[in-house]
Amino acid sequence: MLEFAAVPAPDAQARAAVATALHATPRGLSLGRFADPAIWLAGCQAEVPAQAIRRARVIVFASTNAIAQRTFQGHGLSAFAPAATGEQVAEVAGNVGPIHRLAIAGDASVELVETNITSAAIDVDNGLSPEQFAAATTLGKDTADREIDAGADLLIPADLAVANTTVAAAVMGVLSRTEPVAIVGPGSGTTDAMWKTKVTVIRDAMFRARHVATDAQELLQVIGNADLAAEAALIAQAATRRTPVLVSGMFTAVAAVLAERLAPGTHAWCYAADITAEPAHVLALQDLDLEPLLNLDMSVGQGLGALTVLPMIRSSLELVSDEVLSVSTALNQQ
């Protein structure tokens, strides 16, 4: 059985101290939501003000989904061919493509973690066997531990497999009791015919999982996949070890919802970088009680929303630190 240590709460006093210092001056107040990441990180670090991020790590989980092959009336469920998963894995492995461009800009580094698991077609079969579930979650936990032990102070989970959004939408549909037609969003270049295929697959998957909605581990095995299980485990383990997680995209948001159920209190260690038009993304952030920093409508995945926001978070830390120290100096001189 998958178990996690108790999740500690972030330091509420540190968070409150930074917020109070900002409210002490007109300039601090004028920062608005730009200051939010720095306030959140103050609580995570138990530091006033929060310190600069030293080692941001993007963890890209990669597996394949049998459901990516599914067709309905001759139409697939994605604008991407199933082979696109392998192509994107090769990009990441070769240190090319958008994820590496933005990682360089955000002073982050990338690790590709291949699960070597092909998840079954969730509309007719369990996505993961018990052994595959154990392997994926162990991989997620071990990856979190390895990264944190190596000095990571911000984790950015990411994914890239074709049909991952289908899996995540089905899971969030079950968790939120949302009808299949309402949980499926516009996708990336999805046609009406593709949308119908996706709805059909999600409808059948949700029906199969109707009796396991309250058990995150069972739900992941019935209609989840290796990437979702690994990400959920990584996020939960990071929270148990007081390490903040930047959540980007619908898939990772749903993984964070599952992580919260696996290890209650995890949501406090998560920050939502962005939001998309995907209903499952909106519902996931509502479930986590997280307000996204930006609305980029960027549905490409791969943690690109988080990497786009990362330079802004670094700037937030610098400006808020200056303001808090300025207020502290002024008080000491009185």
URGI-V274692 format. One record per pair of residues at least 24 apart in sequence whose ideal C-beta (glycine too) atoms are under 6 Angstrom apart, sorted by sequence separation. I is the first residue (numbers start at 1). J is the second residue. D is the distance in whole Angstrom. If there is no record, write none. Layout:
{{I:J:D} {I:J:D}}
This chain:
{{15:39:6} {18:42:4} {231:255:4} {235:259:4} {239:263:6} {245:269:6} {244:269:5} {245:270:5} {246:271:6} {247:272:5} {248:273:4} {232:258:4} {236:262:5} {248:274:6} {250:276:6} {15:42:5} {62:89:5} {228:255:6} {232:259:5} {236:263:4} {239:266:4} {246:273:5} {257:284:5} {14:42:5} {15:43:4} {250:278:4} {253:281:5} {14:43:6} {18:48:6} {113:143:6} {236:266:5} {239:269:4} {250:280:5} {254:284:5} {257:287:5} {17:48:5} {18:49:6} {250:281:4} {253:284:4} {274:305:4} {11:43:5} {14:46:5} {60:92:6} {166:198:6} {170:202:5} {174:206:5} {253:285:6} {256:288:6} {273:305:5} {10:43:4} {169:202:6} {173:206:5} {273:306:4} {10:44:5} {14:48:5} {11:46:4} {166:201:6} {170:205:4} {174:209:5} {170:206:6} {273:309:4} {174:213:5} {216:258:5} {58:103:6} {216:261:4} {216:262:5} {58:108:6} {56:108:4} {57:109:6} {58:110:5} {59:111:5} {60:112:5} {61:113:5} {62:114:5} {63:115:4} {249:301:5} {170:223:5} {63:117:5} {64:118:5} {65:119:5} {66:120:5} {67:121:5} {66:121:4} {67:122:6} {248:303:5} {249:305:6} {248:305:4} {167:225:5} {248:306:3} {246:306:4} {161:227:6} {159:227:5} {88:160:4} {157:231:5} {85:161:5} {85:162:5} {157:234:6} {84:162:5} {123:201:5} {82:162:5} {123:204:4} {80:162:5} {123:205:5} {168:250:6} {172:254:5} {122:205:4} {155:238:5} {168:251:5} {171:254:6} {78:162:5} {165:250:6} {168:254:4} {164:251:5} {133:221:5} {77:166:6} {57:147:5} {136:226:4} {140:230:4} {144:234:5} {154:244:6} {155:245:5} {156:246:5} {139:230:5} {143:234:6} {186:277:6} {137:229:5} {141:233:5} {159:251:5} {185:277:6} {128:221:5} {136:229:4} {140:233:3} {144:237:4} {148:241:5} {185:278:4} {68:162:4} {136:230:5} {140:234:4} {144:238:5} {185:279:5} {57:152:4} {68:163:4} {126:221:6} {148:243:5} {157:252:5} {55:151:5} {65:161:6} {67:163:5} {126:222:5} {127:223:6} {133:229:6} {137:233:4} {141:237:4} {183:279:5} {55:152:5} {127:224:5} {183:280:5} {55:153:6} {56:154:4} {57:155:6} {58:156:4} {59:157:5} {60:158:5} {61:159:6} {63:161:6} {65:163:4} {127:225:5} {54:153:5} {53:153:6} {58:158:6} {53:154:5} {122:223:4} {119:225:4} {119:226:6} {176:283:5} {172:280:4} {79:188:6} {117:226:4} {79:189:4} {79:190:6} {115:226:4} {169:280:5} {172:283:6} {188:299:5} {168:280:6} {172:284:6} {77:194:6} {75:193:4} {75:194:6} {77:197:4} {77:198:4} {75:197:5} {77:201:6} {72:197:4} {72:200:5} {70:201:5} {2:137:5} {159:301:6} {160:302:5} {158:302:5} {158:303:3} {156:303:5} {156:306:5} {65:225:6} {63:226:4} {63:227:5} {61:227:4} {61:230:5} {61:231:6} {44:244:4} {106:307:5} {102:304:6} {99:302:5} {103:307:6} {106:310:4} {102:307:4} {106:311:5} {98:304:6} {2:217:6} {40:271:5} {4:236:5} {7:239:5} {7:240:5} {5:240:4} {4:240:5} {58:303:5} {7:263:5} {7:265:4} {10:268:5} {4:263:4} {7:266:6} {52:317:6} {50:317:6} {49:320:6} {49:321:4} {49:324:4} {37:313:4} {38:316:5} {37:316:5} {38:317:5} {34:316:6} {38:320:4} {35:320:5} {28:323:5} {21:324:4} {24:327:5} {18:324:6} {21:327:4}}
